[in-house]
């Protein structure tokens, strides 16, 4: 794939996963076993047309646009997120119908003058998946600006952590975003396995005094453990660790984009975000041409998303540093 196709495969993978999950968000695994998702649906939980994407995609697209226009500018990122929350900017149909509590609180702090990097919730209960769901554009950006070895560079993690800290600053959220970006980078580099990236990220975190104590929480994100877990051992709640584990488990358990995404949304609970997180990496692994066209055909504002991807890829079309 050329770089533009790579960016499209990542972002449309994310958006498609989000849209598949929106109609069944909050449904239980047992409910979905009786009525599984097999393709795009209309109505459902949020009463939206088929192909509607939610806050996951909106915030990821805001981040992609910000990186294109401003590079790494955390104030600009937050300003775009605020436009989304207040004006329906970068939404599927001009309205916001889903927003996490931690994200809402962070944006409120921003409107009251708190600096962007001080807005995120730092408590143990501030570990929803609201930063993980939108972090993928940062991996795309770092791969092009720092190069394919960015998971071994401390400055890369600073950028990833800062992008998370806009809304979620607890170490569990920061590490989740770092591991996800490191996994995505392996696929960006054309490799089929994510595990060398995960290994590099964990090595970095072991060297960080403030973060190393949290690594044990991520022990199941391991090539000898995660793929062999039974479905009953995989949670799909809004807790960031559960989302990360579920997305990577789905990626490792299937050999197609369709199989990975249907597994992800049929896990139940936070279906849109698990779908988005799984879809981003599955899109990178399998490519744009493996995303079912009948799913893409109903995606809201498809041309807008394509345009954002093209603008980003044109801005960063130069070869990544060796």
C-alpha positions in Angstrom: 0.0 0.0 0.0 1.1 3.6 -0.6 0.9 5.9 2.3 -2.5 7.4 1.4 -4.0 4.0 1.2 -2.4 3.1 4.5 -3.9 6.1 6.2 -7.3 5.3 4.7 -7.2 1.7 5.8 -6.4 2.8 9.3 -9.0 5.5 9.6 -11.8 3.7 7.7 -11.1 0.6 9.7 -11.6 2.6 12.9 -14.8 4.3 11.5 -16.3 1.1 10.2 -15.7 -0.6 13.5 -17.3 2.3 15.4 -20.3 2.3 13.1 -20.8 -1.5 13.4 -20.9 -1.1 17.1 -23.1 2.0 17.5 -26.5 0.3 17.1 -25.7 -2.4 19.7 -23.8 -0.3 22.3 -24.5 -1.5 25.8 -26.1 -4.7 24.7 -24.8 -7.8 26.6 -22.8 -10.6 25.1 -25.7 -12.9 25.7 -28.1 -10.7 23.8 -25.8 -10.6 20.9 -25.3 -14.3 20.9 -29.1 -14.6 20.2 -29.0 -11.7 17.6 -25.5 -11.2 16.4 -24.3 -8.3 14.3 -23.5 -9.5 10.8 -23.3 -6.2 9.0 -24.3 -2.5 9.2 -27.6 -1.9 11.1 -29.9 1.0 11.5 -31.6 2.3 14.6 -30.7 0.4 17.8 -29.3 1.9 20.9 -28.9 5.5 19.6 -31.6 5.4 16.9 -29.2 6.3 14.1 -29.1 5.4 10.4 -26.8 2.6 9.3 -23.2 3.7 8.9 -23.4 6.3 11.7 -20.2 6.7 13.6 -19.9 8.2 17.1 -17.5 10.1 19.4 -14.7 7.6 18.7 -14.4 8.5 15.1 -15.3 12.2 15.6 -12.4 12.7 18.0 -10.0 10.6 16.0 -10.8 12.6 12.9 -10.4 15.9 14.8 -6.9 14.6 15.9 -6.0 13.7 12.4 -7.0 17.1 11.1 -5.2 18.9 13.9 -2.0 17.0 13.2 -2.3 17.8 9.5 -2.9 21.5 10.0 -0.8 22.3 13.1 1.5 19.3 13.8 1.6 18.6 17.5 -0.4 21.4 19.1 -2.3 20.3 22.1 -4.3 23.5 22.4 -5.5 23.1 18.8 -6.5 19.4 19.5 -8.6 20.5 22.5 -10.1 23.3 20.5 -11.3 20.9 17.8 -12.6 18.5 20.4 -14.5 21.4 22.0 -16.0 22.3 18.6 -17.1 18.7 18.3 -18.8 18.8 21.7 -20.4 22.2 21.4 -21.2 22.5 17.7 -21.4 18.9 16.4 -18.2 19.5 14.4 -16.8 16.4 12.7 -19.9 14.3 13.4 -21.8 11.9 11.2 -25.0 13.9 11.2 -24.3 17.2 12.9 -25.1 16.1 16.4 -23.3 14.5 19.4 -25.2 11.6 20.7 -22.5 9.9 22.9 -19.7 11.4 25.1 -17.7 9.9 27.9 -17.9 11.4 31.3 -14.1 11.9 31.6 -14.0 13.6 28.2 -16.9 15.9 29.1 -15.2 16.9 32.3 -11.9 17.6 30.6 -13.6 19.8 28.0 -15.4 21.7 30.7 -12.1 22.4 32.4 -10.7 23.6 29.1 -13.6 26.0 28.6 -12.8 27.4 32.1 -9.3 28.2 31.2 -7.3 25.1 32.3 -4.3 24.6 30.0 -4.9 21.7 27.6 -2.3 19.4 29.1 -3.8 19.8 32.6 -7.4 19.0 31.6 -7.4 15.2 31.8 -8.6 13.2 34.7 -5.9 11.6 36.8 -7.8 9.4 39.2 -8.0 5.6 39.1 -11.6 5.8 38.0 -10.6 8.1 35.1 -9.5 5.1 33.0 -12.3 4.9 30.5 -11.2 4.3 26.9 -11.8 7.8 25.7 -8.2 8.5 24.8 -7.4 5.1 23.4 -10.3 5.3 21.0 -8.8 8.3 19.2 -5.0 7.8 19.5 -4.4 6.0 16.2 -3.6 9.2 14.2 -0.7 9.8 16.6 0.9 6.5 15.5 0.5 7.5 11.9 2.1 10.9 12.6 5.0 9.5 14.6 5.7 6.8 12.0 6.3 9.6 9.5 8.0 12.2 11.6 10.2 10.1 13.9 10.4 7.0 11.8 9.5 3.4 12.0 11.5 2.9 15.2 9.5 5.4 17.2 8.4 2.8 19.8 12.0 2.9 21.0 12.1 6.7 21.3 11.2 8.4 24.6 10.0 11.5 22.7 7.4 9.4 20.9 5.8 8.3 24.2 5.8 11.9 25.5 3.7 12.9 22.5 1.4 9.9 22.9 1.0 10.5 26.6 0.3 14.2 26.1 -2.4 13.4 23.5 -4.0 11.1 26.0 -3.6 13.5 28.9 -5.9 16.0 27.2 -8.7 13.8 28.6 -7.1 10.9 30.4 -3.8 11.2 32.3 -3.7 8.2 34.6 -0.8 5.9 34.0 -3.1 3.0 32.9 -4.5 5.2 30.1 -1.1 6.4 29.1 0.4 3.0 28.9 -2.6 1.6 27.0 -2.2 4.3 24.4 1.5 3.7 24.1 1.1 -0.1 23.7 -1.7 0.4 21.0 0.5 2.9 19.0 3.4 0.5 19.2 1.3 -2.3 17.9 -0.1 -0.2 15.1 3.4 0.9 14.1 4.4 -2.7 13.4 1.5 -3.0 11.0 2.3 0.4 9.5 5.8 -0.9 8.7 4.2 -3.8 6.8 4.9 -6.5 9.4 2.2 -9.1 10.2 3.0 -9.4 13.9 2.3 -6.7 16.5 4.5 -8.2 19.2 7.9 -6.7 18.6 6.2 -3.3 19.0 4.5 -4.4 22.2 7.9 -5.7 23.4 9.6 -2.4 22.7 6.9 -0.4 24.4 7.0 -2.6 27.5 10.8 -2.2 27.6 10.4 1.6 27.6 7.8 1.5 30.4 10.0 -0.8 32.5 12.6 2.0 32.4 10.2 4.6 33.7 10.1 4.8 37.5 6.6 6.3 37.6 5.1 3.9 35.1 6.9 0.6 35.7 4.8 -0.4 38.7 1.7 -0.5 36.4 3.1 -2.9 33.9 1.9 -6.0 35.7 -1.7 -4.9 34.9 -0.8 -5.4 31.3 0.7 -8.9 31.7 -1.9 -10.6 29.6 -0.9 -8.5 26.6 1.7 -11.0 25.6 2.0 -13.3 22.6 2.0 -16.4 24.8 -1.1 -15.4 26.8 -3.6 -13.1 25.0 -4.3 -15.1 21.8 -5.0 -18.2 23.8 -7.6 -16.7 26.1 -11.1 -18.1 25.9 -13.8 -15.6 24.9 -15.2 -15.8 28.4 -11.9 -14.5 29.8 -12.1 -11.3 27.6 -14.0 -8.3 28.8 -15.4 -5.6 26.6 -16.3 -2.9 29.1 -15.4 0.8 28.8 -12.3 0.3 31.0 -9.3 1.1 28.9 -7.4 -2.1 29.6 -10.4 -4.2 28.7 -10.8 -2.3 25.4 -7.1 -2.8 24.6 -7.1 -6.5 25.4 -10.3 -7.1 23.5 -9.2 -5.3 20.4 -5.9 -7.0 20.2 -7.5 -10.4 21.1 -9.9 -10.0 18.2 -7.0 -9.1 15.9 -5.0 -12.1 16.8 -7.9 -14.6 16.7 -9.0 -13.9 13.1 -7.4 -13.9 9.7 -9.8 -11.4 8.1 -11.0 -7.8 8.6 -14.6 -9.0 8.6 -14.0 -11.8 11.1 -12.0 -9.5 13.5 -14.7 -6.8 13.5 -17.7 -9.0 13.9 -16.0 -10.7 16.8 -15.2 -7.3 18.3 -18.8 -5.9 18.2 -20.4 -9.1 19.2 -18.4 -9.1 22.5 -21.1 -6.7 23.7 -21.0 -3.7 26.1 -18.8 -0.9 24.7 -19.2 -2.2 21.2 -18.4 1.0 19.3 -15.1 1.6 21.0 -13.9 -2.1 20.9 -15.0 -2.1 17.3 -13.1 1.2 16.6 -9.9 0.0 18.3 -10.0 -3.4 16.6 -10.9 -1.8 13.3 -8.0 0.6 13.3 -5.3 -2.1 13.6 -7.3 -4.6 11.4 -7.5 -2.0 8.7 -3.7 -1.6 8.8 -3.2 -5.4 8.8 -5.5 -6.2 5.9 -5.7 -3.0 3.8 -8.5 -0.9 2.5 -9.5 -3.4 -0.2 -10.3 -6.0 2.5 -12.9 -3.7 4.3 -16.2 -4.9 2.9 -17.5 -2.5 0.3 -21.1 -2.9 1.4 -20.0 -1.7 4.9 -18.1 1.3 3.4 -21.0 2.2 1.1 -23.2 3.3 4.0 -20.6 5.1 6.1 -21.8 8.7 6.8 -19.7 11.5 5.2 -17.4 9.0 3.4 -16.0 11.7 1.2 -15.2 13.9 4.2 -13.2 11.1 5.7 -11.4 10.4 2.5 -10.5 14.1 2.1 -9.0 14.2 5.6 -7.0 11.1 4.9 -5.7 12.5 1.6 -4.7 15.8 3.2 -2.8 14.1 6.0 -1.0 11.7 3.6 -0.1 14.6 1.3 1.3 16.6 4.2 3.4 13.6 5.4 4.1 11.9 2.1 7.9 12.1 2.5 9.5 8.9 3.4 9.8 8.2 7.1 13.3 8.8 8.5 15.5 5.7 8.5 
